[in-house]
Amino acid sequence: MLRRKSRRPSKPEDNQTRKALILRDSLAIDRTKLANQRTVLSFFRTGLSLIVTSLAIFQFSKSEAAFIAAWGMIFLGSIIIIAGFFNYVKVNRNINRSYYEDFPGGEGG
């Protein structure tokens, strides 16, 4: 019987392959940081739109219920902006921490 050769990929041993893996990992970290920045901007956009909508309600509505709802929207928008900022800081710290633990000789951003 004929034996088939195994088609398992060989382990990367040369420096060029190692650099490519490091570049791939570095690009993955950059993509994660950019996603984190997009997330904080969406938190900011949502909170700001709630605040601007409440200002329009203050301007054009005269009822007491609308006045209370507008203040609630200002409060909620402010909470969303603050929560988004704290979420950004926490995730950014976790990204940098995992990057330094996994790649001790790497450059962190």
Order of alpha helices (4+ residues) and beta strands (2+ residues): alpha-alpha
